[in-house]
Amino acid sequence: MEQEDRKVVVVGAGVMGHGIAQTFAQGGFRVSLVDTTREALDRGLKLMKSSLNTMANEGILKEPIERILDRVSYTTFLKEGASDADIAVEVVFEDVEGKKEVFKQLDTYCPSKTLLASNTSFLNIFDFLETSRPDKVLITHWYAPPQLIPLVDVVGGPKTDKASLEVMVQILRKIGKRPVLMKKFISGYAVNRIQHALNREVNFLLDNDYVTPEQLDEAVQVGLAFRMMVVGVVARYDFGGITMRTRHPPGFEEVPLDYEYRKLQELIHQGHLGVKTGQGFFDYKGRNEEEVYRERDLRLIEMLRTLGRLEARGPLADPHPMSPDSEGSSHG
């Protein structure tokens, strides 16, 4: 079956939802974008058009914008959007009852063949979702902006059929994503867990005035992220030299796991919620969301080009599993 004969329903038109819908449409799928209000759908369409324009201007679209948008329909009625879907992707708030209700409706309205996927960041949906097709229920966790970030975590539950997982992995590859199939569920998966640990250190450094937000971002961009693009976080051990040191070095102040972010809370109380309000840790000088996202996307597109050139050179080493009893740490 050709991809244009297949349909995806995306439930939720927010930043993640509209980007996921856009990605599938770019990949040749018919897409139905569903939300509870026309306003949410209109905003999703507006951001989708802006993103596609940026991509077109950078020459990374394979076909005209109009053809991509022609594959997308919009509705506030889930039954209408889900009726003939091959894949359903739920992208609603991280709320157990909300997700249970959406999946209940998807299970009712979708054909029996439909794979039901959740974009949850941390909820173990396999503990609470009830459907007539547990073999077709899985997680596809995307990263913002989903139309540009290659990574998608794919996770199955105890009753998920391996064939369902393989179908999803193959589909994601066909639309240009880089799926990572997790062996089993863990809240936050891999990247979000690493990022959560990073968040503690970031906020500790900012709250205690060790560094400014500008200086911290620069340090991470030209130090940590710069080499991470080449050696990741595991190969870094090999290049730094594996030692038996497994804990923080002497004098390293360890941040408590339950550290509360003071400056972040102050920003929330002040109503400074980042790009969508025009100010967060940084002031976006009155620029609207589309302008700021466009500049971010242009820089991500450059990173995608660089990633493509690096990967064309082949891996630094043949991938191989780390022995289960090995321990180590690198110097920096």
C-alpha positions in Angstrom: 0.0 0.0 0.0 1.3 3.4 -1.0 1.8 5.9 1.9 -0.8 8.3 0.4 -3.3 5.5 0.7 -2.6 5.4 4.4 -4.0 7.7 7.1 -2.8 9.0 10.4 -5.0 10.7 13.0 -3.2 13.0 15.4 -5.1 14.0 18.5 -4.0 17.4 19.8 -2.9 20.3 17.6 -0.4 22.0 20.0 3.3 22.5 19.3 4.0 18.8 19.3 0.7 17.7 17.6 0.9 20.1 14.6 4.6 19.2 14.1 3.9 15.4 14.2 1.0 15.9 11.7 3.3 17.9 9.5 6.0 15.2 9.6 3.6 12.5 8.5 2.1 14.7 5.8 5.7 15.4 4.5 6.2 11.7 4.5 3.3 11.1 2.2 0.5 10.1 4.6 -3.0 11.5 4.7 -3.4 13.2 8.1 -6.4 14.2 10.2 -5.5 16.7 12.9 -8.0 16.7 15.7 -8.5 19.2 18.6 -11.4 20.3 20.8 -11.5 23.9 19.4 -11.3 25.5 16.0 -8.9 28.1 17.5 -6.4 25.3 18.4 -6.6 23.9 14.9 -6.2 27.4 13.3 -3.1 28.0 15.5 -1.7 24.6 14.5 -2.2 25.3 10.8 -0.6 28.7 11.2 2.5 27.3 12.8 2.6 24.4 10.3 2.6 26.9 7.4 5.4 28.9 9.0 7.5 25.8 9.5 7.0 24.6 6.0 7.9 28.0 4.6 11.1 27.9 6.6 12.0 24.5 5.2 11.1 25.5 1.6 13.3 28.6 1.8 16.1 26.3 3.0 15.6 23.9 0.2 14.9 20.8 2.3 11.3 20.1 1.1 10.9 17.4 -1.5 7.6 18.8 -2.9 5.5 22.0 -2.8 4.0 23.2 0.4 0.5 23.1 -1.1 0.8 19.4 -1.9 1.8 18.7 1.7 -1.0 20.7 3.2 -3.5 19.1 0.9 -2.9 15.9 2.7 -4.0 17.4 6.1 -7.6 17.8 7.2 -8.8 19.4 10.4 -11.7 18.5 12.6 -13.1 18.9 16.1 -14.8 15.6 15.9 -12.6 12.6 16.8 -14.9 10.1 15.2 -14.6 11.8 11.9 -10.8 12.0 12.1 -10.3 8.4 13.4 -12.8 6.5 11.2 -10.4 5.1 8.6 -7.0 5.6 10.3 -4.1 3.2 10.0 -2.2 4.9 12.9 -3.5 7.1 15.7 -1.1 9.3 17.7 -2.4 10.8 20.9 -0.7 14.1 21.8 -2.7 15.5 24.8 -1.8 16.7 28.2 0.1 14.4 30.6 -3.1 13.4 32.5 -4.1 9.8 33.2 -7.9 10.4 32.9 -7.5 12.5 29.8 -5.5 9.9 28.0 -7.8 7.1 29.1 -10.7 8.9 27.6 -8.9 9.6 24.3 -7.8 6.0 24.0 -11.3 4.8 24.8 -12.7 6.9 22.0 -9.9 5.9 19.6 -10.5 2.2 20.4 -14.2 2.7 19.5 -13.8 4.8 16.4 -10.7 3.4 14.8 -10.7 0.3 12.6 -9.4 -2.9 14.3 -6.1 -2.6 12.2 -5.2 0.8 13.7 -2.0 1.1 15.8 -2.7 3.3 18.9 0.3 5.4 20.0 0.8 7.8 22.8 3.3 10.7 22.8 3.6 10.6 26.6 6.8 11.9 28.1 6.7 10.0 31.4 3.4 8.1 32.0 3.4 4.3 31.8 0.2 4.0 29.7 0.4 0.2 29.9 -0.6 0.4 33.6 -3.9 2.2 33.0 -5.1 2.1 29.4 -7.9 -0.3 28.6 -8.6 -1.2 25.0 -9.7 -4.1 22.9 -6.4 -4.2 21.2 -3.5 -4.2 23.7 -1.3 -5.8 21.1 -1.5 -2.6 19.0 -0.9 -0.1 21.9 2.5 1.5 22.1 4.4 4.7 22.8 6.0 6.9 20.2 7.7 9.7 22.1 8.7 12.6 19.8 11.0 15.6 20.6 10.3 19.3 19.9 10.2 20.4 17.2 9.1 17.0 15.9 9.3 18.1 12.2 13.0 18.6 12.6 14.4 16.5 15.5 15.1 13.0 14.1 14.7 11.1 17.3 11.5 9.2 18.3 11.5 6.8 21.2 9.4 3.7 20.5 8.2 1.6 23.5 5.9 -1.4 23.8 4.1 -2.8 26.8 3.8 -6.4 28.2 1.0 -7.1 25.7 2.3 -5.2 22.7 2.9 -7.4 19.7 6.5 -7.2 18.4 5.1 -7.0 14.9 3.3 -3.7 15.9 6.5 -2.3 17.1 8.4 -3.3 13.9 5.7 -1.7 11.7 5.9 1.5 13.6 9.7 1.6 13.5 9.6 1.0 9.7 7.0 3.7 9.2 9.0 6.2 11.2 12.1 5.4 9.2 10.2 5.9 6.0 9.2 9.4 7.0 12.8 10.3 7.9 12.8 9.8 11.7 15.4 7.9 13.7 13.4 5.6 16.0 15.1 4.1 19.1 13.3 1.0 20.2 13.5 0.8 24.0 13.8 -2.7 25.5 11.1 -1.8 28.1 9.3 1.2 29.5 11.0 3.6 31.9 9.6 7.1 32.7 11.5 9.7 30.7 13.1 7.1 28.4 16.8 7.9 27.8 17.2 11.5 26.7 14.6 13.0 29.0 16.2 11.2 32.0 19.6 12.6 31.1 18.0 16.0 30.5 16.3 15.8 33.9 19.6 15.3 35.6 21.1 18.1 33.6 18.2 20.4 34.7 19.2 20.0 38.3 22.7 21.1 37.7 21.6 24.0 35.4 19.2 25.4 37.9 21.6 24.9 40.8 24.3 26.9 39.0 21.8 29.7 38.1 20.1 29.9 41.5 23.4 30.2 43.3 24.9 32.7 40.8 27.8 30.7 39.6 27.2 31.7 36.0 24.7 33.8 33.9 22.2 32.1 31.6 24.1 33.5 28.6 27.4 32.1 29.8 26.0 28.8 30.7 24.3 28.3 27.3 27.6 29.3 25.5 29.6 26.8 27.6 27.2 24.0 26.8 27.0 24.8 23.1 30.7 25.0 22.5 31.8 22.4 25.0 29.3 19.7 25.9 27.0 19.8 22.8 29.8 20.4 20.4 31.6 17.2 21.1 28.4 15.3 22.0 27.4 15.5 18.3 30.5 13.4 17.5 31.0 11.0 20.4 27.6 11.0 22.1 27.5 10.2 25.9 28.8 6.6 25.9 31.6 6.7 23.4 32.9 9.7 25.4 34.1 7.2 28.0 36.2 5.4 25.5 37.8 8.6 24.3 38.3 10.1 27.7 39.9 6.9 29.1 37.9 4.5 31.2 38.9 4.4 34.9 37.5 2.8 38.0 36.2 6.1 39.3 32.4 5.9 39.4 31.5 8.8 41.7 31.9 12.5 41.7 35.5 13.7 42.0 36.7 15.2 45.3 35.2 18.7 45.9 32.4 18.2 43.5 29.2 19.6 45.1 26.4 17.1 44.6 23.0 18.6 43.9 20.2 16.8 45.8 17.8 14.8 43.7 14.8 16.8 45.1 16.5 20.3 44.5 13.8 22.9 43.9 14.4 25.4 41.1 14.1 28.9 42.7 14.6 31.2 39.7 12.4 29.0 37.5 9.6 29.4 40.1 10.1 33.1 40.1 9.7 33.3 36.4 6.5 31.3 36.6 5.0 33.5 39.3 5.9 36.6 37.1 4.1 35.1 34.1 7.3 34.9 32.1 6.8 31.5 30.5 9.3 31.7 27.6 8.8 32.1 23.9 5.0 32.0 24.1 4.9 35.0 26.5 7.9 36.8 25.0 10.1 36.4 28.0 11.6 33.7 30.2 15.3 33.5 31.2 15.8 35.6 28.0 13.9 38.5 26.6 12.6 37.9 23.0 12.2 41.6 22.4 8.6 41.6 21.2 9.1 39.0 18.5 6.2 36.7 18.0 6.3 32.9 18.3 6.7 32.4 14.5 9.7 34.6 14.3 11.5 33.0 17.2 10.6 29.4 16.1 11.8 30.3 12.6 15.2 31.3 13.8 15.5 28.2 16.0 14.5 26.0 13.1 17.0 27.6 10.7 19.8 26.7 13.2 18.4 23.2 13.6 18.4 22.7 9.9 22.1 23.6 9.8 22.7 21.0 12.5 20.8 18.4 10.4 23.0 19.2 7.5 26.1 18.8 9.6 24.8 15.5 11.1 24.2 14.2 7.5 27.8 15.1 6.6 29.2 13.4 9.7 27.2 10.2 9.2 28.3 10.0 5.6 31.8 9.5 6.9 30.7 6.4 8.8 30.9 5.5 12.5 34.0 6.1 14.7 33.7 2.4 15.8 31.6 -0.6 15.1 28.6 -0.5 17.5 28.8 -3.2 20.1 27.1 -3.8 23.4 28.9 -2.8 26.6 29.7 -5.8 28.8 27.1 -5.8 31.7 29.8 -5.8 34.4 31.9 -3.0 33.1 32.2 0.2 35.0 34.0 3.4 34.2 34.2 7.1 34.1 36.1 9.5 31.9 38.1 12.6 32.8 35.9 15.4 31.4 
